[in-house]
Amino acid sequence: MIPRKPRIALVLGDPAGIGPELAARLLADPTTSEVADVLVIADPRELALGMQIAGCHTALSTVASLDAARRGHGLMLLTHAGSTPLGFKRAASTAEAGAYALGTLKTALEAATAGVVDAILFAPLNKHALHLADMGTADELHWFAQQLDFKGPICEFNVLDDLWTSRVTSHIAHRDVAAQITIEGVQQAISLLHDAIRGSGIQAPRIAVCGLNPHNGDNGSFGREELDTIGPAVLNANARGLPALGPFAADTLFLKVQGPGRAFDGVVTMYHDQGQIAMKLMGFWRGVTVQGGLPIPILTPAHGTAFDIAGQGKANPGAMLQAFQLACRMAVARH
């Protein structure tokens, strides 16, 4: 029996940015419909505008409901009306755009929880617009967990080709980072990353853990987090059957994870930019963000809405294509 294609829900993200253009370029790629059935959840006018900006027009079959989408195949469009009569303000954060993005994501979550799709891929969001729309959480990861009533541990992963990173703290001020690094938190980040990498098809993930302080603390000279918290957490993770090494000095660790002979499949970092700067320098237009720990694979390009080039037809679709491919792999692994 030939397994069915994975089914991916595609959301355009914030309509004021490059999301509609990226979605149009993904749909125009001939391999997209070959490897997956795709359900686009969007205002048809926004999708048409994205195709116009991208200069590529792709035919989609229209479905009237999630039940109809369940029976459909290929590239499908489920209408989610959200535009104002004159459309959205472009290249700017607005409550209207934020509400539209959240509305399409809610429908995508409904499709996933109903088994209509196996994974969700969304184009970049604008956090300020989401907050203007009263999202009610710090970021989209926690919003997804709230919508799904998911109480388990969650973490944002960033993926570049086959290299994964997770982090112990995320969208908080730097002055609060050290206080929020705990043995339990580091262990949890290792565990989540281990399970996520296995879910992508790598059966024995090799994981490295970053230190926090300059020169890895230099044996306590520049801080004791490596000695008192991070190191013990790595040992505890090993005792639980989660292979990990570290802590390593963050300013040299990412030299060991580049190229075909890299030493690790995943890196646990302590705060947002510790891994993000390295990953984006290594491949800004290939990076993918995974909403980790959730019961549904949910992915997006790691870059932002790029208001500065919105509507100009020059957005690079590389990260969107990478995110789609990883979504397909995770959807297959899920089943």
C-alpha positions as CSV (number, residue, x, y, z in Angstrom):
1,M,0.0,0.0,0.0
2,I,1.4,3.4,-1.0
3,P,1.2,5.9,1.9
4,R,-0.8,9.0,1.2
5,K,0.9,12.3,0.8
6,P,1.2,14.5,3.9
7,R,-1.4,17.2,4.1
8,I,-0.2,20.7,5.0
9,A,-2.2,23.7,6.0
10,L,-0.7,26.9,4.6
11,V,-1.4,30.3,6.1
12,L,-0.2,33.6,4.6
13,G,1.0,35.2,7.9
14,D,0.8,39.0,8.3
15,P,-0.7,40.4,5.0
16,A,1.3,43.6,5.4
17,G,4.6,41.8,4.9
18,I,6.1,39.4,2.4
19,G,4.0,36.4,3.5
20,P,1.5,36.4,0.6
21,E,4.4,36.6,-1.9
22,L,6.2,33.7,-0.2
23,A,3.1,31.6,-0.2
24,A,2.6,32.3,-3.9
25,R,6.2,31.3,-4.7
26,L,5.8,28.0,-2.7
27,L,2.6,27.1,-4.5
28,A,4.2,27.9,-7.9
29,D,7.0,25.4,-7.2
30,P,6.1,22.3,-9.2
31,T,7.4,20.0,-6.5
32,T,5.0,21.3,-3.9
33,S,1.9,19.5,-5.2
34,E,4.0,16.5,-6.0
35,V,5.0,15.8,-2.4
36,A,2.0,17.1,-0.4
37,D,-1.7,18.1,-0.5
38,V,-1.8,21.7,0.6
39,L,-4.8,23.5,2.1
40,V,-4.4,27.3,1.8
41,I,-6.4,29.2,4.4
42,A,-6.7,32.8,3.2
43,D,-8.7,35.6,1.8
44,P,-8.6,35.0,-1.9
45,R,-7.8,38.6,-2.6
46,E,-4.7,38.4,-0.4
47,L,-3.6,35.3,-2.2
48,A,-4.2,36.9,-5.6
49,L,-2.2,39.9,-4.5
50,G,0.6,37.7,-3.4
51,M,0.6,36.0,-6.8
52,Q,0.6,39.3,-8.6
53,I,3.6,40.5,-6.5
54,A,5.4,37.3,-7.1
55,G,4.6,37.2,-10.8
56,C,3.4,33.6,-10.7
57,H,-0.2,32.4,-10.8
58,T,-1.2,29.0,-9.7
59,A,-4.6,27.4,-10.0
60,L,-6.2,26.1,-6.7
61,S,-9.4,24.2,-6.3
62,T,-11.8,25.9,-3.9
63,V,-13.3,24.0,-1.0
64,A,-16.2,25.2,1.0
65,S,-15.4,23.6,4.4
66,L,-13.0,21.5,6.3
67,D,-15.0,18.4,5.6
68,A,-14.7,19.2,1.9
69,A,-11.0,19.7,2.3
70,R,-10.8,16.3,3.9
71,R,-12.0,14.7,0.7
72,G,-9.9,17.0,-1.6
73,H,-6.4,16.6,-3.0
74,G,-3.7,18.8,-4.6
75,L,-3.7,22.5,-4.0
76,M,-6.9,23.7,-2.3
77,L,-8.1,27.1,-1.1
78,L,-10.4,27.5,1.9
79,T,-11.7,31.1,2.1
80,H,-11.1,33.0,5.3
81,A,-12.5,36.5,4.7
82,G,-10.6,39.1,6.7
83,S,-9.7,42.0,4.5
84,T,-11.1,45.4,5.1
85,P,-13.0,46.8,2.0
86,L,-9.9,48.6,0.8
87,G,-7.5,45.8,1.9
88,F,-4.9,46.0,4.6
89,K,-2.4,48.8,5.2
90,R,0.9,47.6,3.8
91,A,4.3,47.5,5.4
92,A,2.9,48.5,8.8
93,S,1.7,46.8,12.0
94,T,-2.1,47.1,12.4
95,A,-4.7,45.4,14.6
96,E,-6.6,44.4,11.5
97,A,-3.7,42.5,10.0
98,G,-3.0,40.9,13.4
99,A,-6.6,39.8,13.8
100,Y,-6.6,38.4,10.2
101,A,-3.5,36.4,10.9
102,L,-4.8,35.0,14.1
103,G,-8.1,34.1,12.5
104,T,-6.5,32.1,9.7
105,L,-4.2,30.3,12.3
106,K,-7.3,29.4,14.3
107,T,-8.8,27.7,11.3
108,A,-5.6,25.9,10.6
109,L,-5.5,24.6,14.2
110,E,-9.1,23.4,13.7
111,A,-8.1,21.6,10.6
112,A,-5.2,19.9,12.4
113,T,-7.1,18.9,15.4
114,A,-9.9,17.4,13.2
115,G,-7.3,15.4,11.3
116,V,-7.8,17.2,8.0
117,V,-4.1,18.2,7.9
118,D,-1.0,16.7,9.4
119,A,1.0,19.9,9.9
120,I,0.7,23.7,9.7
121,L,3.1,26.1,7.8
122,F,2.6,29.8,8.3
123,A,4.4,32.7,6.6
124,P,6.0,35.3,8.9
125,L,3.9,37.0,11.5
126,N,4.4,40.5,13.1
127,K,4.3,40.3,16.9
128,H,3.4,43.9,17.3
129,A,0.4,43.4,15.0
130,L,-0.6,40.3,17.0
131,H,-0.4,42.3,20.3
132,L,-2.5,45.1,18.8
133,A,-5.1,42.4,18.0
134,D,-5.1,41.3,21.7
135,M,-3.4,38.0,21.2
136,G,-3.1,37.8,24.9
137,T,0.2,35.9,25.1
138,A,3.9,36.9,24.8
139,D,4.4,35.2,21.4
140,E,2.7,32.8,18.9
141,L,4.2,29.7,20.5
142,H,2.3,30.3,23.8
143,W,-0.8,31.4,21.8
144,F,-0.8,28.0,20.0
145,A,-0.4,26.2,23.3
146,Q,-3.3,28.2,24.7
147,Q,-5.5,27.6,21.7
148,L,-4.8,23.8,21.9
149,D,-5.2,23.8,25.7
150,F,-1.8,22.2,25.8
151,K,-0.2,22.2,29.3
152,G,3.1,20.4,28.5
153,P,6.6,21.9,28.1
154,I,7.1,24.0,24.9
155,C,10.1,25.6,23.3
156,E,10.8,27.4,20.0
157,F,13.3,25.5,17.8
158,N,15.3,26.9,15.0
159,V,16.5,24.7,12.2
160,L,19.1,25.3,9.5
161,D,19.3,22.4,7.1
162,D,19.7,19.4,9.6
163,L,21.0,21.5,12.5
164,W,18.5,22.2,15.3
165,T,18.7,24.6,18.2
166,S,16.5,25.1,21.3
167,R,16.8,27.6,24.1
168,V,16.2,27.6,27.8
169,T,14.8,31.2,27.8
170,S,13.2,32.9,24.9
171,H,11.4,36.2,24.6
172,I,12.4,37.9,27.8
173,A,14.7,40.8,28.7
174,H,18.4,39.9,29.0
175,R,18.5,41.2,32.6
176,D,16.1,38.3,33.5
177,V,18.0,35.5,31.7
178,A,20.3,34.2,34.4
179,A,17.6,34.0,37.1
180,Q,15.5,31.8,34.8
181,I,18.2,29.3,34.0
182,T,17.5,26.3,36.2
183,I,18.6,22.7,36.2
184,E,15.0,21.6,35.4
185,G,14.8,24.2,32.5
186,V,18.0,23.0,30.9
187,Q,17.0,19.4,31.2
188,Q,13.7,20.2,29.7
189,A,15.3,22.0,26.7
190,I,17.5,19.0,26.1
191,S,14.6,16.6,26.3
192,L,12.4,18.6,23.9
193,L,15.2,19.0,21.4
194,H,16.1,15.3,21.6
195,D,12.5,14.3,20.9
196,A,12.0,16.9,18.1
197,I,15.1,15.8,16.2
198,R,14.1,12.2,16.5
199,G,10.7,13.3,15.1
200,S,12.4,14.7,12.0
201,G,14.0,11.3,11.2
202,I,17.4,11.3,13.1
203,Q,17.2,8.4,15.5
204,A,20.2,9.1,17.7
205,P,20.6,12.9,18.1
206,R,23.9,14.3,19.2
207,I,23.2,17.3,21.4
208,A,25.6,20.0,22.7
209,V,24.7,22.5,25.4
210,C,26.0,26.1,25.5
211,G,27.3,27.8,28.6
212,L,26.0,31.3,29.6
213,N,28.9,33.4,30.6
214,P,32.0,34.6,28.6
215,H,34.6,31.8,28.2
216,N,32.1,29.4,29.6
217,G,32.5,31.1,33.0
218,D,36.2,30.3,33.2
219,N,35.8,27.9,36.2
220,G,33.6,30.4,38.0
221,S,35.6,33.5,37.4
222,F,32.9,35.1,35.3
223,G,29.8,33.4,36.8
224,R,28.9,30.1,38.3
225,E,25.9,29.0,36.1
226,E,28.0,26.5,34.2
227,L,29.2,24.9,37.4
228,D,26.1,25.1,39.5
229,T,23.3,24.7,37.0
230,I,24.1,23.9,33.4
231,G,26.7,21.2,34.0
232,P,24.6,19.3,36.6
233,A,21.6,19.5,34.2
234,V,23.7,17.9,31.4
235,L,24.7,15.1,33.8
236,N,21.1,14.5,34.9
237,A,19.9,14.4,31.2
238,N,22.6,11.7,30.5
239,A,21.4,9.7,33.5
240,R,17.9,9.8,32.0
241,G,19.1,8.4,28.7
242,L,19.3,11.7,26.9
243,P,22.8,11.9,25.4
244,A,24.2,15.5,25.6
245,L,27.6,17.1,26.1
246,G,28.6,20.4,27.6
247,P,28.5,23.1,28.6
248,F,30.6,24.6,25.8
249,A,31.7,28.1,25.3
250,A,29.1,29.6,23.0
251,D,31.5,31.7,21.0
252,T,33.2,28.6,19.6
253,L,30.6,25.9,19.7
254,F,28.9,26.9,16.5
255,L,32.2,26.3,14.6
256,K,31.8,22.6,15.4
257,V,28.3,22.3,13.9
258,Q,29.0,23.5,10.4
259,G,29.7,21.3,7.3
260,P,29.1,17.7,6.6
261,G,31.5,16.5,9.4
262,R,29.7,18.5,12.1
263,A,30.0,17.1,15.6
264,F,26.4,17.7,16.7
265,D,22.8,17.6,15.4
266,G,21.4,20.0,17.9
267,V,22.5,22.8,20.3
268,V,20.7,24.0,23.4
269,T,21.3,27.7,24.0
270,M,20.6,29.7,27.1
271,Y,18.9,32.8,25.5
272,H,17.3,34.0,22.3
273,D,20.2,35.6,20.4
274,Q,22.9,33.2,21.6
275,G,21.8,30.8,18.9
276,Q,19.8,33.0,16.6
277,I,22.8,35.2,15.6
278,A,24.9,32.2,14.7
279,M,22.1,30.4,12.8
280,K,21.1,33.5,10.8
281,L,24.7,34.2,9.9
282,M,25.1,30.7,8.7
283,G,22.0,30.7,6.5
284,F,19.5,33.5,7.0
285,W,17.4,32.5,4.0
286,R,17.3,28.8,4.9
287,G,16.4,29.1,8.6
288,V,13.1,27.5,9.9
289,T,11.3,28.0,13.2
290,V,9.5,25.0,14.7
291,Q,6.9,25.6,17.5
292,G,8.3,22.8,19.6
293,G,6.6,20.5,22.1
294,L,3.1,21.0,20.7
295,P,1.1,17.9,19.6
296,I,1.0,19.2,16.0
297,P,3.9,20.1,13.8
298,I,3.7,23.9,13.3
299,L,6.5,25.7,11.3
300,T,7.4,29.0,9.8
301,P,10.4,30.7,8.2
302,A,12.8,32.0,10.8
303,H,13.0,35.5,9.3
304,G,10.4,38.2,9.8
305,T,7.8,40.0,7.7
306,A,10.4,42.2,6.0
307,F,8.2,45.3,5.7
308,D,11.0,47.1,4.0
309,I,10.7,45.0,0.8
310,A,7.0,44.1,1.1
311,G,5.2,44.4,-2.3
312,Q,8.4,44.7,-4.3
313,G,8.5,41.1,-5.7
314,K,12.0,40.3,-4.4
315,A,11.4,38.3,-1.3
316,N,13.7,35.2,-1.1
317,P,11.5,32.1,-0.7
318,G,14.4,29.9,0.5
319,A,13.3,29.6,4.1
320,M,9.7,29.1,3.1
321,L,10.6,26.2,0.9
322,Q,12.8,24.7,3.6
323,A,10.0,25.0,6.2
324,F,7.6,23.2,3.8
325,Q,10.0,20.4,3.3
326,L,10.6,20.0,7.0
327,A,6.8,20.2,7.6
328,C,6.3,17.3,5.2
329,R,9.0,15.2,6.9
330,M,7.5,15.8,10.3
331,A,4.0,15.1,9.1
332,V,5.2,11.7,7.7
333,A,7.1,10.9,10.9
334,R,4.0,11.8,12.9
335,H,2.1,8.9,11.2
